[in-house]
Amino acid sequence: MKQVYHTNATTNIRIRSQIHQSHQTNRELADIYNISTTTVSKWRHRTCFQDKSSRPHTIHYALTSLEQTLIKSIRTSTWWSLDEVCDIMQSIRPSISKSSVYRTFVREGINKIPEKEKEKAKKFKAYEPGYLHIDVTYLPQLDGKKWYLFVAIDRATRVLFYDIYPAKTADNAVDFINKCKAFFPFKITHILTDNGLEFTNALLMSKKGEVCTKPSKVDELCKKENIEHRLTKPNTPKTNGMVERVNGIIKSNTILKETYSSKQEMTINLFKFLVFYLLYRKHGSLRRELGVRTPFGAVEKWFELRPEIFRENPCQFKYKILSLQQNFKPSFHQQPGET
């Protein structure tokens, strides 16, 4: 079988054997074969003349074995993009680089999404801005009270908004949706929620086993504001996966990363992250044809495409976002003359 040599090999097996058997000096052999004396010395003391592997005996990875396992687990269970997996890992250890995560993808053979996973993935219908996914998630108990985070994310732009409440009630759900109406720069046309009692009466049953037909407070608000309220299938959180995913991103960058001594500290930290998310955090899931990477960039692009669906221009919206850093209990009121 033909011997395959290293790319930069200056000798072959025959020459190496001759060097090993020769009684001439290293300098003389180096001149004869036009090689260095170091190469002569190497083959003179070797008994095997095949090329050895150039791979180091010990490979020092930038990631620990636990981190590599975690990356593999996240990727194969969610098939999130490189940017999203990288964000999760950097929330654990900020020094982890994007290239290290990608090398782990390649090493584990998970850098390409399998065709069967692509087929299973359900792509959202292409909606314009105004379709909100809304959910409620738990926050740490502080100041002797439980706290809840109402979260809304727009499907088209990934613009995010949330606020803190002491309870999951219908009144708080209505209050939160009203705050969303004031915060988002475009008209809200649809909302998608789960079947929690704060959102709907759809799962309420009478003692006779009859389904409740009375509209919830959220339904009444939506009817009044001409907003279509859609519900996920019961016991299938994946159908509202967009907001479920962003819940994890919020927590990994705030409450799972910091320890708070008061509700005020938690509020400040949460709204600082909200400003960062809207203006600076790159989002790999935004539609590629828009050519944008951040939620605010998507707002600017959509304003160019469909200015008629907006209540305010991107400059006004950016000012509103930046005001979150000054007032961490935002209350947005439309000023006279605004459209």
Residue pairs with C-beta under 8 A, 6 or more apart in sequence:
3 12
3 13
3 50
4 51
5 12
5 51
6 51
6 54
9 51
10 33
10 34
10 35
10 39
11 19
11 33
11 35
11 39
11 43
13 49
13 50
15 33
15 43
16 43
16 46
16 49
17 49
19 29
19 33
19 40
19 43
19 44
20 43
20 44
20 46
20 47
20 49
22 29
22 44
24 32
26 37
26 40
26 41
26 44
27 37
29 35
29 40
29 44
30 36
30 37
30 39
30 40
33 40
43 49
61 68
61 100
62 96
62 97
62 100
62 103
63 71
63 96
63 100
63 101
63 104
67 89
67 92
67 93
67 96
68 104
68 107
68 108
70 89
70 92
71 85
71 89
71 101
71 104
71 105
71 108
72 104
72 108
72 110
74 80
74 85
74 88
75 85
75 105
75 108
75 110
76 110
79 113
79 117
79 121
80 88
80 245
81 284
81 285
82 98
82 101
82 102
82 105
82 284
83 98
83 282
83 283
83 284
84 245
84 249
84 284
84 285
85 101
86 96
86 98
86 101
87 249
87 252
87 253
87 281
88 248
88 249
88 252
89 96
89 101
90 96
91 252
91 253
91 256
91 257
92 252
102 111
105 111
124 155
124 242
126 156
126 287
127 155
127 156
127 190
128 156
128 189
128 302
128 306
128 309
129 154
129 156
129 157
129 159
129 184
129 186
129 299
129 302
129 306
129 309
129 310
130 154
130 156
130 184
130 186
130 187
130 188
130 189
130 190
130 309
131 154
131 155
131 156
131 189
131 190
131 191
131 192
132 152
132 153
132 154
132 155
132 180
132 184
132 188
132 190
132 191
132 192
133 152
133 153
133 155
133 191
133 192
133 240
133 242
133 243
134 150
134 151
134 152
134 176
134 177
134 180
134 191
134 192
134 193
134 199
134 243
135 150
135 151
135 193
135 194
135 240
135 243
135 244
135 247
136 148
136 149
136 150
136 151
136 168
136 173
136 196
136 198
137 148
137 149
137 151
137 247
137 250
137 251
138 146
138 147
138 148
138 149
139 146
139 147
139 148
139 149
139 164
139 255
139 266
140 147
140 255
140 260
140 266
141 147
142 260
142 261
142 262
142 263
142 266
143 262
143 263
145 166
145 263
146 166
146 167
147 164
147 165
147 166
147 263
147 266
148 164
148 165
148 166
148 167
148 168
148 172
149 162
149 163
149 164
149 165
149 247
149 250
149 270
150 162
150 163
150 164
150 165
150 172
150 173
150 176
151 160
151 161
151 162
151 243
151 246
151 247
151 250
152 160
152 161
152 162
152 176
152 177
152 180
152 184
152 191
152 243
153 159
153 160
153 161
153 242
153 243
153 246
154 160
154 184
154 186
154 295
155 242
156 287
156 298
156 302
157 286
157 295
157 298
157 299
157 302
158 283
158 285
158 286
158 295
158 298
159 184
159 185
159 278
159 295
159 296
159 298
159 299
160 246
160 274
160 277
160 278
160 295
161 179
161 180
161 183
161 184
161 274
162 250
162 270
162 274
163 176
163 179
163 330
164 263
164 266
164 267
164 270
165 172
165 175
165 176
168 196
168 197
168 198
169 198
170 197
170 198
170 199
170 216
170 217
170 218
171 217
172 198
173 198
173 199
173 217
173 218
174 217
174 218
174 221
177 188
177 191
177 218
177 221
177 222
178 221
179 330
179 331
179 332
180 188
181 188
181 225
182 332
182 333
182 334
183 320
183 330
183 332
185 299
185 303
185 310
185 311
185 312
185 313
185 314
185 316
185 317
185 320
186 302
186 309
186 310
186 311
187 309
187 310
187 311
188 225
188 227
189 227
189 228
190 227
190 228
190 229
190 230
191 222
191 227
191 228
191 229
191 230
192 230
192 231
192 232
192 240
193 199
193 200
193 218
193 229
193 230
193 231
193 232
193 240
194 231
194 232
194 237
194 240
195 202
195 203
195 231
195 232
195 234
197 203
197 204
198 218
199 216
199 218
199 229
199 231
200 216
200 218
200 219
200 229
200 231
201 212
201 214
201 215
201 216
201 219
202 211
202 212
202 231
203 234
204 211
204 212
205 211
205 212
206 212
215 223
218 229
219 229
221 227
222 228
222 229
232 239
232 240
233 239
237 244
238 244
249 277
250 270
250 273
253 273
254 266
254 269
254 270
254 273
255 266
255 270
258 269
260 266
260 269
264 328
267 328
267 329
268 328
271 324
271 325
271 328
271 330
272 325
274 324
275 321
275 322
275 324
275 325
277 295
278 294
278 295
278 296
278 321
279 294
279 296
279 318
279 321
280 294
281 294
281 295
282 293
282 294
283 293
283 294
283 295
286 292
286 293
286 295
286 297
286 298
290 297
290 298
290 301
290 302
291 301
292 298
292 300
292 301
296 314
296 317
296 318
296 321
299 314
299 317
300 314
302 309
302 310
303 310
303 313
303 314
307 313
311 334
311 338
311 339
312 320
312 338
312 339
316 338
320 332
323 330
324 330
